[in-house]
Amino acid sequence: MSLVFKLLFNFLSKLPRFIRERIMPDMLIPPISNNPSKVQLDRLGHFYFEHPDLEKFSKFAADFGFVEEKRTKDRIYFRGYGKDPYVYVATRSKDGKPRFRGPAFVARSQEEFEKAAKLPGAIMGSLEDTPGGGKIITFNRTDNTLFHIIYGQTERETGSQEATATHEQQGPYNRAFEKPRKGKFQRYHPGPALVHKVGHFGYVCPDFDNELAWYTDNFNFVPSDILYHWDFSNMDVLTFMHLDLGEEYSDHHVFFMQRAEPEVKKTFVHHTSYEVADMDTQQLGHEWLASKGWKSIWGVGRHVLGSQIFDYWADSSGFKIEHYADGDLVNKDTPTSRDVVGPFSIWGPEVPKDFGGKGASPS
């Protein structure tokens, strides 16, 4: 059936726009806004992954800039230098297959956590044996994807300065007309780009409309940007969503969803992303990963939507994983933008032809 749909789609795309858009049914994302009846999430806390070779992943994690917080026989908790007790949970795969096991979002309050527990399909659990403790709710979604909500973790104490494995001395940038750094030097050495926090993730989803409705009907996800197909302006294919925190600013996107091509049968995670301090950290981290033999996928460059400086790699299991710096912030007063799918970078290498796919060979 997907082949028939793809042939029909290709045929319609050759027709004049006013004809093809009358034939093609509307596939538009409806207006989405937040309201108090929805579960209010505060931020993205961590991700769960399964890896066939946990030891090999731990080597990648150290080179990527994660810090090992706790290790058991078949699980490792990795943290950044932010307030979350961990940002990545790596579990040994029992059948040798790598899997993404979902994001964990932090509820804004105990009341919001209890509200989430009343949603259909909510499964209660405990995090008492993990760093920081707390409670967890899990939802089973389409194609064996998982969605988690957590609350009650003991947060880490953080200082006012970013942690670094590369910076010896850094001051402000001297610009063309303003030179604030006088008599002081920028000094660095090789090392990994230490991760601050989790940034975002995204799904490529065949059941796009129903899954988007579930997430946005139940939680405070609001589109920052919506992109439509270049041949069909009545077909929305991608949305970048932020958490609506009212007047408080949040990252331009914490979650994105892409409408899958007809041949894609199951939802898959496109990539997960983690914040680093600045462009120097990112460039040094890029060189460090390359020197250790890991595979670069795309970067370094700067995105259009979200503005982040990006750098994508393949981890030891082939998952796409990103460092980013200097991302945009939005709040309730930032309007949703809608535009045609276009270039994803302002500068940087050309995007790989297979970048939209499931993953890459790790070596």
Steps between C-alpha positions, in 0.01 A plus 500: 500500500784739581643452150163591346478807723854604409429465127179701539686761703770533233232531229312771688817698563540548124159667463446877535482601867134609496400159360718279718398680820133448417558128450729449799298504825605759756764372741540812712599527864205664681549804727667390824515695825557423865238509775491405870313175436811354337786347697763772540854372443801702614789365292652195341697305761663196338482229233497120514694287250591134464841414351636158399851589619476704819876523543548639149227756558662609828816582304298705251317672787827613659625633166165673438516685832274302735610432858430157649292543814405143593558153358331168566554168326282584198437874527696825507368845597676792336464863605589841370610790718147640535247443777359170374646200689546324165415572137555161335425145614678229301380142553653182360271359229385148580462394137791692345279761332537874568183683606386846599284456810354848524543844651431589864344843561488669839153601624472861619350399837366212704152605391598474132660160562180377660302639207719296263439187710127528421549492123395176325786252476712653778729244670645607835859417596782592734847648450612436858807301390620764254715809564268767641209260563147610413193351331419417139192454282533311170270501198521239224450672166483390138765262360635414847611855569496614861435835668595563863417769755708536816479698823666523838864463397763663720673746270875550484659814640664698221745787500482822302773397253469242223705186553763440235754243389654732239512862621802633688416867474207664322371853501242688293534519122673805355272631226560756227402808701507366854815344650414406861779242530818700557830345605338158544516205264279217376673173586372146440621141479358181339221315677134398481216752486343460844122472486289743702148362459257319273373722220248325276404190305275417206290223349439409137146367525268320253195569724597866510161667551374270778828500691539877475145539630574271798808695605351847448154419640646368826813708559623859459680444168442795264643537148775757453520422128293297256638402160296389201589295192662682209248352254190516722438806716206315659729225636685580823797266536706621797452694821748624759333532841592675824358464849265791569612636840297820475715812523803290591726429203580146388705343220369560146433128474516212742313256274446478127280270294539422130241339276656176375540413134253232378765226507576558871294249697600572860570811705870557570705757689685729261754632750551617856680824581707640790611854581864606531631837615621679189640474150859441615381208715312363204789528254743347746251220571466436127875460462516280811234259373669486158836425660344206685371348177126565540288574194389856423156524335453874447669810638618731619241753373218731610132413468236737365210407729617515859830662392712236676856431402477126436726197478355152435679171562424128488534340841635148554162346402436729202252741661530863389606719794557877496699763683346845475574851628341846483136398446198732487255550787125558470200566726121537478535823303708339224268428206499167321666531159392297197711469186602264224771241570826667410870502585572373851831683538621856458860387463688174526550187291231388257237287673558128429247338269419234761470742794125441528549125540499278805869491576852445381773244533696590813835438336 
